[in-house]
Structures are given as structure tokens and as C-alpha cells.
Amino acid sequence: MDIKPQILRGSRIQLESLNETHKDELYHIAQDEKIWSYTIKASGDRFYRWFDKAIKCFEQQQHLPFIVRQLSDNRIIGSTRYYDISVENRRLAIGYTWYVPEVWGTYVNPESKLLLLGFAFDELKTNRVEFMTDSRNVRSRAAIKKLGAIEEGILSLKNILCKRPSH
């Protein structure tokens, strides 16, 4: 599995590997508090910690973060990423996903996830892709099930941290 910058283009959105050029526009759209109901808040000054961690985890090849761009108007409308990457087991998770509320329940999430799943299985040759979401986030859980994912269980509260591999 080669974790390097990517552009994944769909019919209505494009996923671009997160980089410094996205910071200002992403900061602006991250300010809606509704986005952060079931995840670590990344609005206000907390955004910069979120952004810097995403870049650091990418540099350490532990995450591959993306911005989500709407092709009709070229606007950034959210972010998602591969994380919990296990090269030796050919496994990864998809998550840290958030969008501006105006695109909730539209084509954006399904197209984003299908681009990520296609790339994970077809190009990265992964054996397993996992999704994790807060058990209280009914909207997110329903969206994951719509993709055909199977709910295997509910985990206790767990914070996935960017950490050095234990070798």
C-alpha cells in the first residue's frame, strides 16, 4: 500500500489530498458548530490543531486525509480520510468525515465513500476497510449502512490517536 497524495475524481465531487493550500478555505467552512456534534470539535482555534495533526499523520504515513471539493462550483465542502492504516494486514479505516450541513443527505457522502472504497480495494489492494462512527450518530450510521457495510458491533468510546508505530 503506497500512501501518497492522490486526487480521486467522481462525477460531482473530487477528493484531493489535504495540503497547506486548503487551510484557509477549510477553516472557513469548519466554523459551523452543527458539524461537530459527534466528533472532536475542530472549529475556532481548535481547527489549527486538527489541521496540523492531519498533516503530521500524513507525513508519518498513518493517515491519508482529503478535502472534498464540489465540482459544480469548485468549493471545498468537507473532509474525509483513510486512517488506522495497517500495511502488513492490508487494512484501513475510512472516517474523520465531515461536510458542510447544506450537503448532508445528498449525493456527496455516497460518492465520496464509493471513491474511497474503489481506490482502497482496486488500487491499494486492501483486504478490509472499516468504518467507525459514534453510536449516537444515527444519521452517520444510516449512511454507512446505505453503502452496504455490515455493522459488526458497537465499541466503547475510543479515540484514535496519531501515534508512532510500536516496532
N, C-alpha and C positions, 0 to 999 in steps of 0.2 A: 504494500500500500504506500503510494507516494503522496505525502501530504504537502502539496504545493499550491500556490494561488491558482484559482480557477474562475472561469466565467461559465455559468450554466444558463443557457437561454431557452426559454419556453415561448409559447405563442403570445402571452400577455405580460409576463414578468421575466426578469433576468436576475440571477443570483451572481454577485460579484464578491470575490474575496475581500474582506474588510481591510481597509488600509487608512492611513492618515488623511487622505484626501476626502474621506467620508465623514470625518469627525464633526464638522460644523453642522452639516445638514442633518446628520443623525441625532446630534444633541438637540436640535430644534424640535424634531418630531417626538423625541423621548420625553417631553415635558408633560404629556397628558397622564395624569395620575391613574386613570382607569386602566392603563396598560399594565400597571404593576400590582394588581390585586392579589395575584397568587405566586409572585416571584420576588426575588430581591429587587428592591426599588433602584432604578438607575436614572432617576430624574434629578434635576438640580446639579449640585456639585458631585453627587454620587455617580452621575453619568461618567465622569472622567476616570473614576476607579474601575467602573465596568469596562469602559473602552480600553484602558491600559492593560487590564487583566486579559481581555480578549486578544490583544496584540501579543502580549507576553506568552500566552498559552499557544498561540500560533507559532511564534518563534521557537518554542520548545517542542513543536510538532505534537502537541497534545490535543489541540483543538483546530478546527478549520472553520473560522467564522465568516459569515457572508452578510452583505446587505441585500435587501430585497428591493429591486427597482421596478416600478410600474412602467412598461414600455410606452403606453399611450401618451404620457406626459413627461416621461423621463425622471419622475420623482422617486426618491427613496421613501419607502413606506414601511420599513421594518428591518428586522434582522433575524437570523437563524444560524445554526452551526452544527457541525459534527463535533462530538466531544467523547470523552471516555474511550479514546481510540486504543485498541489493542492490536498492534500489527501482528504479533505472534499468533493470536487467535482469530485474526481477520474479522474483527468485530468492532462496531462503533455504535454510538447513540446519536440521535438527532434531537435537538432541543434548543434551549435558551431562545425560543422563538417568541417574538413579539411583533405586533403590527399596529399601525395607527387604527383607532377604533372604526373609522369610516370604511375600512375594508374587511372588518370581521364578518364572517358568514358569506363571503363572496368566493370567487374563483382563486383568490390569492393563495390561501393556505393549501388547498389541494394541489394546485400547480407547483407550488414551492416544494411540497413534500414529494411529489412524483419526480421532480427534477433531482432532488437529493437521493431518493431511493434508486432511481435509474443509474445515477453516477456511482453510487456506493456498490451496487451489485454488478453493473456492466463494466465499469472502468477500474474501480478499486478492487473488484473481485472479493468483496466481503462475504462471509458466511452468514452473518447475523447483524441485523440492525434493530436497535431498541429505541423505544420512545418512553420517556418518563414525564409525568406531569403531577401537579398537586392533586391529591384525591378529591379535594373540594371543587376543583375547576371542571365543572360539568361540561361547559362549552368545549374546552380543550379535549377532554376525554371523548366526547361525542365525535369531534373532528378526527381524532386518531382512529376511532372505530370505523368511521366512514371510509377510511383508506384501506380497510380490510385487515388492520392489525388485530391481533388477539390479545386481550387483557390476560396476563398471566398471574396477576396478583397486585396487592397494594402493599407498598413498602412503607416502613415508618419514615418519619421526616429525616431526610438525608441531604446534606449539602455537598454537591460535587465540587471539589476544590481543584484548582490547578496546582499540582504538586510534582515534585521531581520523581521520576520512576525509581522504584526501590530495586536496584541491581546490586 
